[in-house]
Amino acid sequence: MLGETAAQWVALGWAGSLTPRRVRQDRWSPLEYACHVRDVFALLDYRAATVLTLDDPLLEDWDQDAAAHTYAEGDPTVVVSGIAAAAWRAALRLAGVDDQAWARPVRRSDGATFTLGSLARYPAHDPVHHLWDVRGLLAASR
């Protein structure tokens, strides 16, 4: 699923759709969404590696708002390459996980507890959800 989703983002980039212009002020631009998706895939890979390496790790917070400050400055070609690379790294890491490892525990700094399996579901969903966001913005701007 991660690879298929990344391929759809890459196709948007090749089509020239990942523009930095915001269609609505209350929504990110297509490029900003793409940068966020790249970071979500990279974070999934990092966190999965952490859970597979450490016993019951405590994950640091990710400040999405701080990361977003430079998103509009991204180069769409570099961004889609980053999406593809990060998604495939995460997919390859998760493909090697055995049934017992999916149950490995992980904690977040706010006290919430997860397993590797539940931790992996959200980043698998988020890039798909943002495809809908970007496609809606593109349709509205036509």
C-alpha positions as YAML, in Angstrom:
chain: A
units: angstrom
residues:
- id: 1
  name: MET
  ca: [0.00, 0.00, 0.00]
- id: 2
  name: LEU
  ca: [2.83, 2.42, 0.81]
- id: 3
  name: GLY
  ca: [4.41, 1.95, -2.60]
- id: 4
  name: GLU
  ca: [1.11, 2.33, -4.43]
- id: 5
  name: THR
  ca: [0.33, 5.53, -2.56]
- id: 6
  name: ALA
  ca: [3.81, 6.91, -3.22]
- id: 7
  name: ALA
  ca: [3.38, 6.16, -6.93]
- id: 8
  name: GLN
  ca: [0.21, 8.27, -7.00]
- id: 9
  name: TRP
  ca: [2.09, 11.18, -5.41]
- id: 10
  name: VAL
  ca: [4.92, 10.78, -7.91]
- id: 11
  name: ALA
  ca: [2.37, 10.86, -10.75]
- id: 12
  name: LEU
  ca: [0.99, 14.15, -9.41]
- id: 13
  name: GLY
  ca: [4.52, 15.52, -9.41]
- id: 14
  name: TRP
  ca: [5.23, 14.38, -12.96]
- id: 15
  name: ALA
  ca: [1.96, 15.96, -14.07]
- id: 16
  name: GLY
  ca: [3.12, 19.31, -12.68]
- id: 17
  name: SER
  ca: [0.29, 19.36, -10.13]
- id: 18
  name: LEU
  ca: [2.40, 19.95, -7.01]
- id: 19
  name: THR
  ca: [2.34, 23.72, -7.12]
- id: 20
  name: PRO
  ca: [3.23, 25.97, -4.17]
- id: 21
  name: ARG
  ca: [0.17, 28.19, -4.68]
- id: 22
  name: ARG
  ca: [-2.57, 27.88, -2.09]
- id: 23
  name: VAL
  ca: [-6.03, 27.70, -3.63]
- id: 24
  name: ARG
  ca: [-7.55, 28.35, -0.20]
- id: 25
  name: GLN
  ca: [-5.83, 30.13, 2.66]
- id: 26
  name: ASP
  ca: [-7.13, 27.58, 5.16]
- id: 27
  name: ARG
  ca: [-5.52, 24.66, 3.24]
- id: 28
  name: TRP
  ca: [-1.98, 23.79, 2.30]
- id: 29
  name: SER
  ca: [-0.89, 23.97, -1.30]
- id: 30
  name: PRO
  ca: [-0.43, 20.72, -3.22]
- id: 31
  name: LEU
  ca: [3.34, 21.07, -2.72]
- id: 32
  name: GLU
  ca: [2.96, 21.58, 1.02]
- id: 33
  name: TYR
  ca: [0.80, 18.45, 1.29]
- id: 34
  name: ALA
  ca: [3.43, 16.51, -0.69]
- id: 35
  name: CYS
  ca: [6.20, 17.68, 1.66]
- id: 36
  name: HIS
  ca: [4.11, 16.59, 4.64]
- id: 37
  name: VAL
  ca: [3.53, 13.16, 3.07]
- id: 38
  name: ARG
  ca: [7.28, 12.77, 2.44]
- id: 39
  name: ASP
  ca: [7.91, 13.53, 6.12]
- id: 40
  name: VAL
  ca: [5.16, 11.14, 7.28]
- id: 41
  name: PHE
  ca: [6.71, 8.28, 5.30]
- id: 42
  name: ALA
  ca: [10.20, 9.12, 6.63]
- id: 43
  name: LEU
  ca: [8.89, 9.31, 10.19]
- id: 44
  name: LEU
  ca: [7.18, 5.93, 9.81]
- id: 45
  name: ASP
  ca: [10.46, 4.36, 8.71]
- id: 46
  name: TYR
  ca: [12.39, 5.98, 11.57]
- id: 47
  name: ARG
  ca: [9.82, 5.03, 14.18]
- id: 48
  name: ALA
  ca: [9.50, 1.46, 12.88]
- id: 49
  name: ALA
  ca: [13.28, 1.09, 13.06]
- id: 50
  name: THR
  ca: [13.21, 2.43, 16.62]
- id: 51
  name: VAL
  ca: [10.48, 0.00, 17.71]
- id: 52
  name: LEU
  ca: [12.29, -2.93, 16.10]
- id: 53
  name: THR
  ca: [15.62, -1.98, 17.70]
- id: 54
  name: LEU
  ca: [14.71, -0.83, 21.22]
- id: 55
  name: ASP
  ca: [12.54, -2.46, 23.86]
- id: 56
  name: ASP
  ca: [9.46, -0.38, 24.72]
- id: 57
  name: PRO
  ca: [10.84, 2.89, 23.29]
- id: 58
  name: LEU
  ca: [9.52, 6.33, 24.10]
- id: 59
  name: LEU
  ca: [9.02, 8.27, 20.87]
- id: 60
  name: GLU
  ca: [9.77, 11.96, 20.75]
- id: 61
  name: ASP
  ca: [7.07, 14.34, 19.57]
- id: 62
  name: TRP
  ca: [7.03, 15.45, 15.95]
- id: 63
  name: ASP
  ca: [6.10, 19.11, 15.60]
- id: 64
  name: GLN
  ca: [4.24, 19.09, 12.29]
- id: 65
  name: ASP
  ca: [3.69, 22.84, 12.41]
- id: 66
  name: ALA
  ca: [7.41, 23.54, 12.77]
- id: 67
  name: ALA
  ca: [8.19, 21.20, 9.88]
- id: 68
  name: ALA
  ca: [5.58, 22.90, 7.69]
- id: 69
  name: HIS
  ca: [7.29, 26.31, 7.77]
- id: 70
  name: THR
  ca: [9.59, 25.38, 4.87]
- id: 71
  name: TYR
  ca: [7.20, 23.22, 2.85]
- id: 72
  name: ALA
  ca: [6.24, 25.93, 0.32]
- id: 73
  name: GLU
  ca: [9.92, 26.30, -0.60]
- id: 74
  name: GLY
  ca: [10.29, 22.69, -1.74]
- id: 75
  name: ASP
  ca: [11.28, 21.63, -5.23]
- id: 76
  name: PRO
  ca: [8.49, 19.33, -6.49]
- id: 77
  name: THR
  ca: [10.96, 17.02, -8.26]
- id: 78
  name: VAL
  ca: [13.04, 16.60, -5.12]
- id: 79
  name: VAL
  ca: [9.93, 16.21, -3.00]
- id: 80
  name: VAL
  ca: [8.44, 13.38, -5.10]
- id: 81
  name: SER
  ca: [11.81, 11.63, -5.14]
- id: 82
  name: GLY
  ca: [11.80, 11.92, -1.35]
- id: 83
  name: ILE
  ca: [8.27, 10.53, -1.16]
- id: 84
  name: ALA
  ca: [9.21, 7.51, -3.26]
- id: 85
  name: ALA
  ca: [12.42, 6.84, -1.34]
- id: 86
  name: ALA
  ca: [10.87, 7.21, 2.13]
- id: 87
  name: ALA
  ca: [7.80, 5.14, 1.27]
- id: 88
  name: TRP
  ca: [9.89, 2.31, -0.15]
- id: 89
  name: ARG
  ca: [12.29, 2.33, 2.82]
- id: 90
  name: ALA
  ca: [9.33, 2.07, 5.20]
- id: 91
  name: ALA
  ca: [7.64, -0.59, 3.08]
- id: 92
  name: LEU
  ca: [10.80, -2.71, 2.92]
- id: 93
  name: ARG
  ca: [11.36, -2.38, 6.66]
- id: 94
  name: LEU
  ca: [7.78, -3.37, 7.45]
- id: 95
  name: ALA
  ca: [7.76, -6.21, 4.91]
- id: 96
  name: GLY
  ca: [10.34, -8.03, 7.03]
- id: 97
  name: VAL
  ca: [8.34, -7.81, 10.26]
- id: 98
  name: ASP
  ca: [7.22, -11.13, 11.71]
- id: 99
  name: ASP
  ca: [3.93, -11.70, 13.53]
- id: 100
  name: GLN
  ca: [5.44, -11.26, 17.00]
- id: 101
  name: ALA
  ca: [7.18, -8.00, 16.10]
- id: 102
  name: TRP
  ca: [3.88, -6.36, 15.10]
- id: 103
  name: ALA
  ca: [2.93, -6.57, 18.79]
- id: 104
  name: ARG
  ca: [6.09, -4.83, 20.05]
- id: 105
  name: PRO
  ca: [5.11, -1.97, 22.38]
- id: 106
  name: VAL
  ca: [5.94, 1.68, 21.91]
- id: 107
  name: ARG
  ca: [5.04, 4.76, 23.93]
- id: 108
  name: ARG
  ca: [4.49, 8.34, 22.94]
- id: 109
  name: SER
  ca: [5.62, 11.19, 25.19]
- id: 110
  name: ASP
  ca: [1.98, 12.04, 26.04]
- id: 111
  name: GLY
  ca: [1.60, 8.62, 27.65]
- id: 112
  name: ALA
  ca: [-0.30, 6.92, 24.82]
- id: 113
  name: THR
  ca: [0.79, 3.35, 24.12]
- id: 114
  name: PHE
  ca: [0.81, 1.56, 20.78]
- id: 115
  name: THR
  ca: [2.16, -1.50, 19.10]
- id: 116
  name: LEU
  ca: [4.23, -1.47, 15.94]
- id: 117
  name: GLY
  ca: [1.08, -2.57, 14.11]
- id: 118
  name: SER
  ca: [-1.08, 0.25, 15.37]
- id: 119
  name: LEU
  ca: [1.75, 2.75, 14.92]
- id: 120
  name: ALA
  ca: [2.08, 1.77, 11.25]
- id: 121
  name: ARG
  ca: [-1.62, 2.16, 10.42]
- id: 122
  name: TYR
  ca: [-1.87, 5.94, 10.76]
- id: 123
  name: PRO
  ca: [1.07, 6.80, 8.48]
- id: 124
  name: ALA
  ca: [-0.30, 4.33, 5.96]
- id: 125
  name: HIS
  ca: [-3.64, 6.19, 5.99]
- id: 126
  name: ASP
  ca: [-2.48, 9.82, 6.17]
- id: 127
  name: PRO
  ca: [-0.86, 10.01, 2.68]
- id: 128
  name: VAL
  ca: [-3.99, 8.47, 1.11]
- id: 129
  name: HIS
  ca: [-6.20, 11.00, 2.88]
- id: 130
  name: HIS
  ca: [-4.01, 13.86, 1.62]
- id: 131
  name: LEU
  ca: [-4.27, 12.57, -1.96]
- id: 132
  name: TRP
  ca: [-8.00, 13.31, -1.65]
- id: 133
  name: ASP
  ca: [-7.19, 16.77, -0.25]
- id: 134
  name: VAL
  ca: [-4.88, 17.62, -3.16]
- id: 135
  name: ARG
  ca: [-7.19, 16.23, -5.81]
- id: 136
  name: GLY
  ca: [-10.02, 18.31, -4.35]
- id: 137
  name: LEU
  ca: [-7.86, 21.44, -4.43]
- id: 138
  name: LEU
  ca: [-6.84, 20.76, -8.02]
- id: 139
  name: ALA
  ca: [-10.45, 20.27, -9.06]
- id: 140
  name: ALA
  ca: [-11.49, 23.48, -7.31]
- id: 141
  name: SER
  ca: [-8.75, 25.48, -9.04]
- id: 142
  name: ARG
  ca: [-9.87, 24.49, -12.57]
...
